[in-house]
Amino acid sequence: MTKTSKVEAEPKQKSKPKIKDKTTKKTITDKAKKPKSKDPLDKAEPPKDLGDCCFTVDTKTITSAVRTLVSSGSFGGGNSDLFGTDGGSVSSVDSLLIRVDEDGLVLIYSKLAVYATVKIPAKVFSTGSFVVTAQVLGSLKFPNSTVTLTLKGNKLYFKSGTTSGNVQLSGDVQDVIANKPDPIKCDLVLTKQFVTDVASKLMYSSFDTSLPSYGLPLKIQARKGELTLVASDCVCAAMLCRKDESVPNMDMTLPGSALIQIVKSIGSDDVKLGANDSMFRITGNGFSVYHPIGVYDVADVKGYLHEEVLKSDAKHSMDAVINTLSLCNALSTALDINKLAKANNVLDIDFSSGKVTYRNDIAKMSTAFEVVSCKGKEFKQTTDGQKLLAFLSPMKALKTCRVLLYDSRLFMFTEDGALVYIMPIQ
């Protein structure tokens, strides 16, 4: 009987050495595993019917982008847009062109003379272009983290989780493209803080009906570290002067409220500004917004102050220093009763005794404010309390302000004299 030879078993393969990670106290191998993608777009599957165009996009990304584009065409923070219409209504000229290519989506917003663009990522199944009403698309609420949009004929169908529906197309692609302005080079860097904090101090509520529909102008001049900003209409004016080495040399006039609103909407810490004779352009955070400038005649406030108002021999009808917050509170108290009476905003102010008086057919009241000093002959004045309060409100944080009466105008200066508001006494 033949002995069966032994077949030696192959030695077991030694497992790869495990390494203890002292920082995490976890056991890991010397070969890192490839992390799985957390992007929900990677998991998106195409629908059975791709229609004329089809893609899946992150819900928050497209909703935020559309709302930012719409917001860039409005200013003031209320319900009115740049052209005086209700911001919540749907306008036939409010158009959003969505261009779908293999790289993602290009959103192009057009409303009258405003033109804004941004590019966002998407998982594209079928390319194409179409136009919808921006405010309609921006108002839709999608419950899922992604939404799939499919173009079929003249309707755009959407599906997000258990929610689905469609919106009607509302324009022609070529009409939107035709509104594209000529390119403007953007090389002037402005900080968000400069635009939304410094410049916004000058954007008072104007009652001048002759202003262009784009609102109050803001003239920005900077040279050798000296910065001057002026806003004016045919009734009132405001000016801020300060040293600022960070602002490059410039001399331009823009619709101030529109500039501020666009920068706020974009949300970038730094933006780039460019302008030509008719339009300015803001870029930042991937957005590019074109806006018309308008035609303005801004008053030479700086020259007027230094050459006439603040000269040593200038004869002021009144020169007072008051507690800013106490005067604001007194004006506000008086105007609250005024609202109930639905009367005008005219108040009597005695700057020597520190008293605000309001009267109408059904009520009369007086309230006091703190006066530090007052000299002159015409310290009792009748003026528009609402306008005065609007000017003084940005100065609330300051302890005092100086109030001059000259040439039938009130001049309100901050303690350092850097900021001044000018309004007629009545």
SEDREN-154254 format. One record per residue (C-alpha): z, y, x; residue in three letters. Coordinates in pm, whole numbers, padded with zeros to 5 digits, always signed. Last residue first. Example, Ala and Ser with C-alpha at 12.3 -4.5 7.8 and 13.67 -1.06 7.14 Angstrom:
+00714-00106+01367Ser/+00780-00450+01230Ala/
//
This chain:
+00738+12423-03907Gln/+00868+12454-03551Ile/+00542+12336-03401Pro/+00581+12024-03183Met/+00605+11953-02812Ile/+00762+11647-02650Tyr/+00863+11642-02284Val/+00937+11367-02031Leu/+01009+11422-01662Ala/+01251+11711-01720Gly/+01536+11520-01555Asp/+01760+11549-01860Glu/+01474+11473-02099Thr/+01290+11772-02243Phe/+01223+11874-02605Met/+00995+12176-02649Phe/+00994+12327-03001Leu/+00702+12556-03077Arg/+00677+12899-03240Ser/+00569+13050-02902Asp/+00892+12931-02743Tyr/+01194+12741-02871Leu/+01348+12520-02603Leu/+01549+12202-02654Val/+01714+12031-02357Arg/+01825+11671-02393Cys/+02160+11500-02358Thr/+02320+11162-02305Lys/+01996+10970-02270Leu/+01954+10639-02454Ala/+01839+10820-02765Lys/+01546+10985-02585Met/+01279+10760-02741Pro/+01416+10864-03085Ser/+01379+11240-03024Leu/+01007+11260-03101Phe/+01021+11056-03421Ala/+01334+11246-03530Leu/+01153+11580-03496Leu/+00858+11452-03696Lys/+01083+11327-03977Gln/+01294+11644-03978Gly/+01001+11878-04035Asp/+01137+12223-03950Thr/+01351+12513-04059Thr/+01529+12689-03773Gln/+01852+12868-03698Lys/+01883+12929-03323Phe/+01651+13229-03317Glu/+01840+13480-03101Lys/+01899+13291-02777Gly/+02163+13073-02623Lys/+02298+12726-02698Cys/+02523+12490-02506Ser/+02660+12135-02537Val/+02589+12096-02909Val/+02711+11784-03092Glu/+02574+11705-03437Phe/+02702+11784-03786Ala/+02593+11685-04136Thr/+02516+11901-04436Ser/+02421+11791-04787Met/+02247+11912-05099Lys/+02123+11708-05393Ala/+01927+11713-05718Ile/+01659+11979-05679Asp/+01643+11950-05300Asn/+01865+12034-05005Arg/+01908+11928-04644Tyr/+02131+12086-04384Thr/+02168+11986-04017Val/+02455+12149-03829Lys/+02539+12198-03463Gly/+02689+12549-03475Ser/+02438+12709-03237Ser/+02146+12473-03307Phe/+02149+12543-03681Asp/+01890+12311-03833Ile/+01745+12346-04183Asp/+01543+12044-04295Leu/+01193+11989-04440Val/+01105+11622-04496Asn/+00955+11657-04844Asn/+01096+11498-05159Ala/+01119+11139-05277Lys/+01480+11208-05379Ala/+01595+10872-05248Leu/+01392+10921-04931Lys/+01546+11266-04875Asn/+01891+11115-04901Ile/+01803+10891-04604Asp/+01643+11191-04428Leu/+01977+11368-04399Ala/+02148+11069-04242Thr/+01858+11013-04001Ser/+01862+11377-03889Leu/+02237+11363-03822Ala/+02205+11032-03635Asn/+01923+11168-03418Cys/+02127+11483-03348Leu/+02428+11272-03241Ser/+02210+11052-03019Leu/+02056+11345-02834Thr/+02373+11542-02758Asn/+02234+11894-02736Ile/+02133+12148-02472Val/+01988+12469-02615Ala/+01745+12745-02510Asp/+01625+12963-02798Met/+01364+13239-02849Ser/+01258+13180-02490His/+01129+13479-02293Lys/+00945+13348-01986Ala/+01036+13546-01673Asp/+01124+13241-01464Ser/+00811+13057-01575Lys/+00880+12740-01773Leu/+00665+12811-02080Val/+00372+12996-01924Glu/+00206+12867-01607Glu/+00420+12559-01557His/+00431+12439-01917Leu/+00072+12531-02011Tyr/-00068+12375-01693Gly/+00112+12048-01756Lys/+00011+12039-02122Val/-00360+12081-02054Asp/-00461+11964-02403Ala/-00666+11647-02452Val/-01008+11688-02616Asp/-01118+11340-02712Tyr/-01436+11143-02781Val/-01393+10772-02854Gly/-01292+10496-02614Ile/-01447+10183-02762Pro/-01276+09849-02690His/-01375+09544-02485Tyr/-01126+09259-02450Val/-01137+08977-02192Ser/-00881+08702-02222Phe/-00804+08438-01956Gly/-00444+08556-01917Asn/-00573+08903-01829Gly/-00874+09130-01873Thr/-00888+09475-02037Ile/-01216+09664-02089Arg/-01282+10027-02171Phe/-01576+10166-02363Met/-01798+10474-02402Ser/-01831+10648-02066Asp/-01739+10342-01861Asn/-01405+10171-01818Ala/-01218+09901-01627Gly/-00865+09771-01649Leu/-00707+09460-01502Lys/-00391+09313-01647Val/-00056+09217-01498Asp/+00243+09059-01670Asp/+00007+08890-01918Ser/+00092+08883-02288Gly/-00265+08928-02413Ile/-00138+09078-02739Ser/+00093+09327-02566Lys/-00191+09445-02339Val/-00425+09485-02638Ile/-00160+09670-02839Gln/-00087+09917-02559Ile/-00454+10003-02499Leu/-00518+10040-02873Ala/-00219+10272-02909Ser/-00337+10488-02620Gly/-00701+10544-02713Pro/-00820+10608-02357Leu/-00861+10906-02123Thr/-00925+10846-01753Met/-00829+10980-01413Asp/-00717+10721-01162Met/-00557+10681-00820Asn/-00364+10357-00795Pro/-00023+10309-00961Val/+00238+10150-00730Ser/+00328+10478-00559Glu/+00484+10613-00876Asp/+00632+10962-00881Lys/+00687+11093-01229Arg/+00541+11304-01506Cys/+00545+11228-01880Leu/+00378+11447-02140Met/+00377+11470-02520Ala/+00176+11686-02761Ala/+00172+11812-03119Cys/-00063+11981-03368Val/-00428+11962-03251Cys/-00367+11622-03093Asp/-00201+11531-02767Ser/-00100+11252-02531Ala/-00049+11321-02162Val/+00040+11092-01872Leu/+00091+11226-01520Thr/+00151+11013-01211Leu/+00196+11158-00862Glu/+00171+10885-00595Gly/-00119+11050-00414Lys/-00317+11096-00734Arg/-00264+10951-01079Ala/-00396+11084-01409Gln/-00374+10898-01738Ile/-00485+11073-02059Lys/-00371+10894-02373Leu/-00562+10968-02694Pro/-00406+10919-03039Leu/-00595+10688-03272Gly/-00907+10474-03267Tyr/-01020+10628-03597Ser/-01105+10948-03412Pro/-00854+11230-03462Leu/-00935+11496-03724Ser/-00663+11374-03960Thr/-00390+11502-03728Asp/-00060+11365-03856Phe/+00008+11179-03531Ser/+00279+10920-03496Ser/+00397+10944-03135Tyr/+00245+10737-02856Met/+00404+10906-02556Leu/+00688+10661-02495Lys/+00431+10380-02519Ser/+00285+10475-02180Ala/+00603+10398-01987Val/+00715+10085-02171Asp/+00411+09890-02291Thr/+00159+10009-02032Val/+00374+10034-01721Phe/+00576+09722-01804Gln/+00256+09521-01857Lys/+00146+09612-01508Thr/-00188+09778-01446Leu/-00447+09658-01193Val/-00768+09861-01167Leu/-01061+09637-01069Asp/-01233+09557-01398Cys/-01609+09600-01369Lys/-01768+09661-01707Ile/-02052+09443-01839Pro/-02266+09589-02119Asp/-02123+09523-02462Pro/-02178+09202-02665Lys/-02259+09295-03026Asn/-02590+09104-03018Ala/-02398+08783-02950Ile/-02220+08824-03283Val/-02543+08875-03476Asp/-02706+08584-03290Gln/-02440+08339-03406Val/-02482+08433-03773Asp/-02191+08477-04007Gly/-01931+08335-04240Ser/-01919+07958-04217Leu/-01710+07820-04503Gln/-01381+07649-04434Val/-01291+07282-04471Asn/-01001+07053-04548Gly/-00765+06801-04392Ser/-00392+06753-04344Thr/-00237+06409-04289Thr/-00257+06437-03911Gly/-00490+06725-03831Ser/-00837+06715-03985Lys/-01083+07003-04003Phe/-01426+07045-04163Tyr/-01643+07346-04081Leu/-01897+07418-04353Lys/-02255+07553-04349Asn/-02421+07224-04253Gly/-02159+06986-04121Lys/-01944+07111-03833Leu/-01653+06889-03736Thr/-01312+07008-03623Leu/-01043+06770-03496Thr/-00691+06909-03473Val/-00424+06826-03219Thr/-00043+06841-03207Ser/-00033+06752-03579Asn/+00087+06972-03863Pro/-00210+07216-03864Phe/-00144+07550-04028Lys/-00451+07762-04111Leu/-00401+08140-04074Ser/-00599+08172-03752Gly/-00908+08010-03906Leu/-00902+08253-04198Val/-00830+08554-03977Gln/-01122+08471-03749Ala/-01387+08435-04019Thr/-01623+08162-03900Val/-01930+08155-03674Val/-02105+07849-03527Phe/-02217+07696-03198Ser/-02295+07340-03086Gly/-02186+07046-02870Thr/-02086+06696-02986Ser/-01782+06492-02883Phe/-01595+06765-02699Val/-01234+06722-02594Lys/-01109+07080-02573Ala/-01002+07339-02316Pro/-00989+07715-02393Ile/-01213+08009-02296Lys/-01138+08363-02415Val/-01345+08652-02550Thr/-01305+08993-02713Ala/-01545+09249-02866Tyr/-01423+09551-03064Val/-01694+09787-03196Ala/-01708+09647-03552Leu/-01500+09332-03529Lys/-01617+09063-03289Ser/-01423+08769-03149Tyr/-01587+08525-02906Ile/-01413+08191-02849Leu/-01560+07976-02569Val/-01469+07612-02612Leu/-01467+07319-02368Gly/-01661+07217-02057Asp/-01921+07008-02243Glu/-02016+07298-02467Asp/-01882+07439-02792Val/-01939+07807-02868Arg/-01704+07933-03136Ile/-01808+08273-03273Leu/-01527+08448-03459Leu/-01627+08727-03695Ser/-01425+08997-03872Asp/-01717+09206-04004Val/-01691+09058-04353Ser/-01327+09154-04358Ser/-01046+08934-04480Val/-00733+09123-04570Ser/-00407+09109-04377Gly/-00485+09400-04147Gly/-00534+09632-04445Asp/-00797+09883-04345Thr/-00761+10197-04134Gly/-01020+10116-03869Phe/-00795+10018-03586Leu/-00595+09781-03803Asp/-00321+09860-04048Ser/-00054+09607-04142Asn/+00201+09720-03884Gly/+00241+09677-03509Gly/+00062+10003-03431Gly/-00263+09852-03310Phe/-00538+09615-03414Ser/-00839+09448-03253Gly/-00634+09270-02986Ser/-00432+09111-03266Ser/-00738+08921-03388Val/-00803+08783-03039Leu/-00437+08693-02994Thr/-00432+08515-03329Arg/-00738+08312-03234Val/-00594+08211-02896Ala/-00254+08117-03040Ser/-00410+07895-03306Thr/-00651+07735-03055Ile/-00381+07651-02802Thr/-00111+07553-03049Lys/-00336+07298-03219Thr/-00476+07136-02904Asp/-00847+07076-02957Val/-01070+06795-03080Thr/-01447+06844-03097Phe/-01751+06801-03322Cys/-02089+06966-03378Cys/-02378+06896-03616Asp/-02196+06607-03785Gly/-01994+06379-03558Leu/-01950+06118-03834Asp/-01741+05820-03727Lys/-01470+06045-03590Pro/-01424+06071-03214Pro/-01098+05939-03067Glu/-00835+06165-02914Ala/-00612+05992-02662Lys/-00705+06222-02373Asp/-00651+06523-02599Leu/-00286+06424-02638Pro/-00228+06517-02271Asp/+00060+06305-02146Lys/-00154+06126-01890Ser/+00001+05812-01748Lys/+00149+05835-01403Pro/-00014+05620-01134Lys/+00248+05386-00996Lys/+00375+05455-00648Ala/+00343+05179-00389Lys/+00644+05161-00156Asp/+00844+05018-00440Thr/+01119+05200-00625Ile/+01481+05121-00703Thr/+01659+05416-00861Lys/+01964+05595-00718Lys/+01782+05928-00783Thr/+01861+06101-00453Thr/+01937+05791-00251Lys/+01608+05629-00336Asp/+01664+05266-00254Lys/+01361+05097-00113Ile/+01235+04761-00220Lys/+01054+04549+00033Pro/+00734+04394-00086Lys/+00788+04042-00209Ser/+00751+03764+00043Lys/+00476+03529-00045Gln/+00611+03179-00094Lys/+00516+02931+00175Pro/+00243+02697+00073Glu/+00381+02360-00032Ala/+00345+02088+00219Glu/+00124+01809+00106Val/+00289+01484+00177Lys/+00068+01195+00256Ser/+00068+00909+00010Thr/+00153+00590+00178Lys/-00108+00320+00146Thr/+00000+00000+00000Met/
//
